[in-house]
Amino acid sequence: MTATEIRNNKLKKKISTIFFTNKQRYGATKIHQVLLKEGISVSLKHVQKLMKQLNLRSIVVKKYRPQRSNKPIMDRLQLTRQKN
């Protein structure tokens, strides 16, 4: 094995541990930031490439949006008056 293969294997292990400890919600950019904070200098593209090789995809949690009513505003106002 070459030095780059050894480094890539270490990075793959590190990336997968970060990915699974954060409930598979971290993408390449957040993993890249974590690696930089730990002192491991690696480019974002390299993290993306290694994640693709490991078949890791982050789970995207959709933002909550309240359901809108189809009734006109006047009908809803009358309903609130009836309840009071």
DRENTORKOL-3810 file (N, C-alpha, C; in nm, 4 decimals):
REM DRENTORKOL-3810
@n.u->0.0828; n.v->-0.1190; n.w->0.0000; ca.u->0.0000; ca.v->0.0000; ca.w->0.0000; c.u->0.0872; c.v->0.1254; c.w->0.0000
@n.u->0.0406; n.v->0.2226; n.w->-0.0737; ca.u->0.1132; ca.v->0.3491; ca.w->-0.0775; c.u->0.0716; c.v->0.4371; c.w->0.0405
@n.u->0.1429; n.v->0.5450; n.w->0.0569; ca.u->0.1143; ca.v->0.6364; ca.w->0.1684; c.u->-0.0228; c.v->0.7020; c.w->0.1530
@n.u->-0.0598; n.v->0.7338; n.w->0.0282; ca.u->-0.1909; ca.v->0.7966; ca.w->0.0068; c.u->-0.3043; c.v->0.6990; c.w->0.0348
@n.u->-0.2856; n.v->0.5720; n.w->0.0004; ca.u->-0.3887; ca.v->0.4720; ca.w->0.0292; c.u->-0.4069; c.v->0.4540; c.w->0.1796
@n.u->-0.2961; n.v->0.4543; n.w->0.2523; ca.u->-0.3033; ca.v->0.4420; ca.w->0.3983; c.u->-0.3751; c.v->0.5634; c.w->0.4574
@n.u->-0.3395; n.v->0.6830; n.w->0.4074; ca.u->-0.4041; ca.v->0.8060; ca.w->0.4561; c.u->-0.5526; c.v->0.8055; c.w->0.4227
@n.u->-0.5876; n.v->0.7618; n.w->0.3009; ca.u->-0.7282; ca.v->0.7570; ca.w->0.2618; c.u->-0.8065; c.v->0.6587; c.w->0.3477
@n.u->-0.7469; n.v->0.5446; n.w->0.3812; ca.u->-0.8151; ca.v->0.4474; ca.w->0.4666; c.u->-0.8397; c.v->0.5043; c.w->0.6060
@n.u->-0.7408; n.v->0.5769; n.w->0.6599; ca.u->-0.7589; ca.v->0.6403; ca.w->0.7907; c.u->-0.8687; c.v->0.7461; c.w->0.7838
@n.u->-0.8681; n.v->0.8242; n.w->0.6741; ca.u->-0.9708; ca.v->0.9269; ca.w->0.6574; c.u->-1.1096; c.v->0.8650; c.w->0.6418
@n.u->-1.1178; n.v->0.7541; n.w->0.5699; ca.u->-1.2470; ca.v->0.6865; ca.w->0.5524; c.u->-1.3027; c.v->0.6397; c.w->0.6865
@n.u->-1.2161; n.v->0.5842; n.w->0.7707; ca.u->-1.2604; ca.v->0.5411; ca.w->0.9038; c.u->-1.3083; c.v->0.6604; c.w->0.9852
@n.u->-1.2329; n.v->0.7695; n.w->0.9793; ca.u->-1.2678; ca.v->0.8899; ca.w->1.0550; c.u->-1.3987; c.v->0.9498; c.w->1.0042
@n.u->-1.4152; n.v->0.9552; n.w->0.8721; ca.u->-1.5368; ca.v->1.0102; ca.w->0.8121; c.u->-1.6582; c.v->0.9267; c.w->0.8504
@n.u->-1.6449; n.v->0.7949; n.w->0.8439; ca.u->-1.7596; ca.v->0.7094; ca.w->0.8763; c.u->-1.7964; c.v->0.7182; c.w->1.0241
@n.u->-1.6976; n.v->0.7317; n.w->1.1132; ca.u->-1.7309; ca.v->0.7456; ca.w->1.2553; c.u->-1.8012; c.v->0.8782; c.w->1.2824
@n.u->-1.7550; n.v->0.9861; n.w->1.2205; ca.u->-1.8216; ca.v->1.1161; ca.w->1.2364; c.u->-1.9630; c.v->1.1089; c.w->1.1803
@n.u->-1.9777; n.v->1.0450; n.w->1.0655; ca.u->-2.1072; ca.v->1.0355; ca.w->0.9985; c.u->-2.2088; c.v->0.9601; c.w->1.0843
@n.u->-2.1689; n.v->0.8458; n.w->1.1396; ca.u->-2.2639; ca.v->0.7636; ca.w->1.2142; c.u->-2.2848; c.v->0.8117; c.w->1.3578
@n.u->-2.1884; n.v->0.8815; n.w->1.4157; ca.u->-2.2107; ca.v->0.9366; ca.w->1.5498; c.u->-2.3073; c.v->1.0540; c.w->1.5472
@n.u->-2.3213; n.v->1.1177; n.w->1.4329; ca.u->-2.4146; ca.v->1.2292; ca.w->1.4178; c.u->-2.5433; c.v->1.1870; c.w->1.3483
@n.u->-2.5808; n.v->1.0616; n.w->1.3643; ca.u->-2.7083; ca.v->1.0058; ca.w->1.3159; c.u->-2.7274; c.v->1.0225; c.w->1.1657
@n.u->-2.6207; n.v->1.0148; n.w->1.0906; ca.u->-2.6197; ca.v->1.0203; ca.w->0.9440; c.u->-2.6747; c.v->1.1519; c.w->0.8903
@n.u->-2.6661; n.v->1.2573; n.w->0.9699; ca.u->-2.7186; ca.v->1.3868; ca.w->0.9280; c.u->-2.6109; c.v->1.4809; c.w->0.8774
@n.u->-2.4857; n.v->1.4492; n.w->0.9019; ca.u->-2.3765; ca.v->1.5354; ca.w->0.8582; c.u->-2.3397; c.v->1.5049; c.w->0.7141
@n.u->-2.3328; n.v->1.6096; n.w->0.6331; ca.u->-2.2871; ca.v->1.5953; ca.w->0.4963; c.u->-2.1377; c.v->1.6213; c.w->0.4873
@n.u->-2.0900; n.v->1.6345; n.w->0.3656; ca.u->-1.9463; ca.v->1.6512; ca.w->0.3440; c.u->-1.8945; c.v->1.7819; c.w->0.4029
@n.u->-1.9735; n.v->1.8893; n.w->0.3952; ca.u->-1.9253; ca.v->2.0181; ca.w->0.4450; c.u->-1.9087; c.v->2.0175; c.w->0.5965
@n.u->-2.0051; n.v->1.9612; n.w->0.6683; ca.u->-1.9934; ca.v->1.9572; ca.w->0.8142; c.u->-1.8832; c.v->1.8617; c.w->0.8577
@n.u->-1.8705; n.v->1.7492; n.w->0.7897; ca.u->-1.7628; ca.v->1.6553; ca.w->0.8223; c.u->-1.6279; c.v->1.7219; c.w->0.7965
@n.u->-1.6191; n.v->1.7980; n.w->0.6889; ca.u->-1.4968; ca.v->1.8714; ca.w->0.6568; c.u->-1.4627; c.v->1.9696; c.w->0.7684
@n.u->-1.5631; n.v->2.0406; n.w->0.8199; ca.u->-1.5404; ca.v->2.1354; ca.w->0.9292; c.u->-1.4928; c.v->2.0646; c.w->1.0554
@n.u->-1.5519; n.v->1.9481; n.w->1.0856; ca.u->-1.5115; ca.v->1.8717; ca.w->1.2040; c.u->-1.3669; c.v->1.8256; c.w->1.1901
@n.u->-1.3315; n.v->1.7783; n.w->1.0718; ca.u->-1.1944; ca.v->1.7330; ca.w->1.0489; c.u->-1.0942; c.v->1.8479; c.w->1.0633
@n.u->-1.1314; n.v->1.9658; n.w->1.0148; ca.u->-1.0427; ca.v->2.0814; ca.w->1.0284; c.u->-1.0255; c.v->2.1210; c.w->1.1748
@n.u->-1.1343; n.v->2.1129; n.w->1.2539; ca.u->-1.1248; ca.v->2.1457; ca.w->1.3967; c.u->-1.0361; c.v->2.0471; c.w->1.4705
@n.u->-1.0346; n.v->1.9219; n.w->1.4229; ca.u->-0.9503; ca.v->1.8201; ca.w->1.4853; c.u->-0.8055; c.v->1.8281; c.w->1.4375
@n.u->-0.7779; n.v->1.9176; n.w->1.3446; ca.u->-0.6412; ca.v->1.9376; ca.w->1.2985; c.u->-0.6036; c.v->1.8545; c.w->1.1776
@n.u->-0.7004; n.v->1.7913; n.w->1.1141; ca.u->-0.6735; ca.v->1.7111; ca.w->0.9947; c.u->-0.7002; c.v->1.7987; c.w->0.8728
@n.u->-0.5950; n.v->1.8318; n.w->0.7987; ca.u->-0.6118; ca.v->1.9184; ca.w->0.6823; c.u->-0.6435; c.v->1.8334; c.w->0.5598
@n.u->-0.7636; n.v->1.8527; n.w->0.5101; ca.u->-0.8112; ca.v->1.7801; ca.w->0.3925; c.u->-0.9099; c.v->1.8715; c.w->0.3211
@n.u->-0.9146; n.v->1.8627; n.w->0.1898; ca.u->-1.0036; ca.v->1.9501; ca.w->0.1143; c.u->-1.1465; c.v->1.8964; c.w->0.1160
@n.u->-1.2395; n.v->1.9859; n.w->0.0895; ca.u->-1.3807; ca.v->1.9485; ca.w->0.0845; c.u->-1.4058; c.v->1.8489; c.w->-0.0280
@n.u->-1.3426; n.v->1.8706; n.w->-0.1417; ca.u->-1.3588; ca.v->1.7791; ca.w->-0.2558; c.u->-1.3121; c.v->1.6383; c.w->-0.2213
@n.u->-1.2063; n.v->1.6290; n.w->-0.1439; ca.u->-1.1533; ca.v->1.4980; ca.w->-0.1058; c.u->-1.2513; c.v->1.4259; c.w->-0.0130
@n.u->-1.3113; n.v->1.5014; n.w->0.0794; ca.u->-1.4118; ca.v->1.4434; ca.w->0.1694; c.u->-1.5319; c.v->1.3964; c.w->0.0882
@n.u->-1.5741; n.v->1.4775; n.w->-0.0087; ca.u->-1.6865; ca.v->1.4395; ca.w->-0.0948; c.u->-1.6556; c.v->1.3116; c.w->-0.1719
@n.u->-1.5345; n.v->1.3024; n.w->-0.2238; ca.u->-1.4946; ca.v->1.1848; ca.w->-0.3015; c.u->-1.4934; c.v->1.0596; c.w->-0.2150
@n.u->-1.4387; n.v->1.0712; n.w->-0.0938; ca.u->-1.4327; ca.v->0.9555; ca.w->-0.0045; c.u->-1.5721; c.v->0.9140; c.w->0.0425
@n.u->-1.6601; n.v->1.0113; n.w->0.0656; ca.u->-1.7973; ca.v->0.9778; ca.w->0.1047; c.u->-1.8695; c.v->0.9062; c.w->-0.0087
@n.u->-1.8413; n.v->0.9464; n.w->-0.1310; ca.u->-1.9025; ca.v->0.8803; ca.w->-0.2463; c.u->-1.8525; c.v->0.7366; c.w->-0.2579
@n.u->-1.7244; n.v->0.7143; n.w->-0.2313; ca.u->-1.6693; ca.v->0.5790; ca.w->-0.2351; c.u->-1.7298; c.v->0.4914; c.w->-0.1261
@n.u->-1.7618; n.v->0.5512; n.w->-0.0111; ca.u->-1.8213; ca.v->0.4767; ca.w->0.1001; c.u->-1.9734; c.v->0.4657; c.w->0.0890
@n.u->-2.0311; n.v->0.5273; n.w->-0.0139; ca.u->-2.1767; ca.v->0.5313; ca.w->-0.0339; c.u->-2.2478; c.v->0.5927; c.w->0.0861
@n.u->-2.1956; n.v->0.7027; n.w->0.1363; ca.u->-2.2559; ca.v->0.7731; ca.w->0.2491; c.u->-2.3312; c.v->0.8945; c.w->0.1976
@n.u->-2.4585; n.v->0.9016; n.w->0.2326; ca.u->-2.5407; ca.v->1.0167; ca.w->0.1971; c.u->-2.6128; c.v->1.0633; c.w->0.3214
@n.u->-2.6120; n.v->1.1919; n.w->0.3440; ca.u->-2.6744; ca.v->1.2437; ca.w->0.4652; c.u->-2.8261; c.v->1.2451; c.w->0.4512
@n.u->-2.8920; n.v->1.2285; n.w->0.5653; ca.u->-3.0376; ca.v->1.2353; ca.w->0.5704; c.u->-3.0748; c.v->1.3824; c.w->0.5820
@n.u->-3.1583; n.v->1.4288; n.w->0.4904; ca.u->-3.2004; ca.v->1.5680; ca.w->0.4914; c.u->-3.3303; c.v->1.5775; c.w->0.5701
@n.u->-3.3267; n.v->1.6511; n.w->0.6800; ca.u->-3.4454; ca.v->1.6702; ca.w->0.7622; c.u->-3.5180; c.v->1.7925; c.w->0.7096
@n.u->-3.6431; n.v->1.7729; n.w->0.6663; ca.u->-3.7182; ca.v->1.8836; ca.w->0.6093; c.u->-3.7631; c.v->1.9798; c.w->0.7179
@n.u->-3.7637; n.v->2.1056; n.w->0.6835; ca.u->-3.8059; ca.v->2.2099; ca.w->0.7755; c.u->-3.9578; c.v->2.2038; c.w->0.7918
@n.u->-4.0058; n.v->2.2220; n.w->0.9152; ca.u->-4.1495; ca.v->2.2171; ca.w->0.9408; c.u->-4.2161; c.v->2.3402; c.w->0.8821
@n.u->-4.3228; n.v->2.3175; n.w->0.8085; ca.u->-4.4029; ca.v->2.4265; ca.w->0.7550; c.u->-4.5478; c.v->2.4005; c.w->0.7937
@n.u->-4.6127; n.v->2.4958; n.w->0.8579; ca.u->-4.7516; ca.v->2.4728; ca.w->0.8986; c.u->-4.8432; c.v->2.4609; c.w->0.7772
@n.u->-4.9448; n.v->2.3783; n.w->0.7923; ca.u->-5.0395; ca.v->2.3555; ca.w->0.6835; c.u->-5.1295; c.v->2.4772; c.w->0.6683
@n.u->-5.1503; n.v->2.5202; n.w->0.5472; ca.u->-5.2360; ca.v->2.6361; ca.w->0.5219; c.u->-5.3790; c.v->2.5902; c.w->0.4975
@n.u->-5.4715; n.v->2.6732; n.w->0.5375; ca.u->-5.6126; ca.v->2.6418; ca.w->0.5201; c.u->-5.6592; c.v->2.6885; c.w->0.3828
@n.u->-5.7525; n.v->2.6148; n.w->0.3247; ca.u->-5.8058; ca.v->2.6518; ca.w->0.1936; c.u->-5.9246; c.v->2.7465; c.w->0.2049
@n.u->-5.9798; n.v->2.7604; n.w->0.3257; ca.u->-6.0963; ca.v->2.8465; ca.w->0.3446; c.u->-6.0541; c.v->2.9931; c.w->0.3434
@n.u->-6.1440; n.v->3.0801; n.w->0.2967; ca.u->-6.1141; ca.v->3.2235; ca.w->0.3024; c.u->-6.1054; c.v->3.2720; c.w->0.4472
@n.u->-6.0473; n.v->3.3871; n.w->0.4659; ca.u->-6.0240; ca.v->3.4393; ca.w->0.6001; c.u->-6.1548; c.v->3.4656; c.w->0.6739
@n.u->-6.2567; n.v->3.5159; n.w->0.6060; ca.u->-6.3837; ca.v->3.5482; ca.w->0.6715; c.u->-6.4464; c.v->3.4247; c.w->0.7354
@n.u->-6.4441; n.v->3.3127; n.w->0.6656; ca.u->-6.5016; ca.v->3.1902; ca.w->0.7208; c.u->-6.4286; c.v->3.1488; c.w->0.8479
@n.u->-6.2999; n.v->3.1642; n.w->0.8502; ca.u->-6.2224; ca.v->3.1265; ca.w->0.9680; c.u->-6.2505; c.v->3.2213; c.w->1.0841
@n.u->-6.2713; n.v->3.3494; n.w->1.0558; ca.u->-6.3041; ca.v->3.4444; ca.w->1.1616; c.u->-6.4388; c.v->3.4118; c.w->1.2241
@n.u->-6.5338; n.v->3.3743; n.w->1.1408; ca.u->-6.6658; ca.v->3.3389; ca.w->1.1930; c.u->-6.6581; c.v->3.2131; c.w->1.2787
@n.u->-6.5734; n.v->3.1189; n.w->1.2413; ca.u->-6.5582; ca.v->2.9973; ca.w->1.3205; c.u->-6.4997; c.v->3.0288; c.w->1.4575
@n.u->-6.4057; n.v->3.1215; n.w->1.4643; ca.u->-6.3477; ca.v->3.1556; ca.w->1.5943; c.u->-6.4490; c.v->3.2284; c.w->1.6815
@n.u->-6.5350; n.v->3.3087; n.w->1.6222; ca.u->-6.6400; ca.v->3.3771; ca.w->1.6996; c.u->-6.7415; c.v->3.2775; c.w->1.7536
@n.u->-6.7703; n.v->3.1732; n.w->1.6772; ca.u->-6.8673; ca.v->3.0727; ca.w->1.7214; c.u->-6.8154; c.v->2.9961; c.w->1.8420
@n.u->-6.6866; n.v->2.9722; n.w->1.8468; ca.u->-6.6285; ca.v->2.8958; ca.w->1.9573; c.u->-6.6324; c.v->2.9753; c.w->2.0869
@n.u->-6.6223; n.v->3.1074; n.w->2.0783; ca.u->-6.6199; ca.v->3.1911; ca.w->2.1991; c.u->-6.7563; c.v->3.2096; c.w->2.2479
END
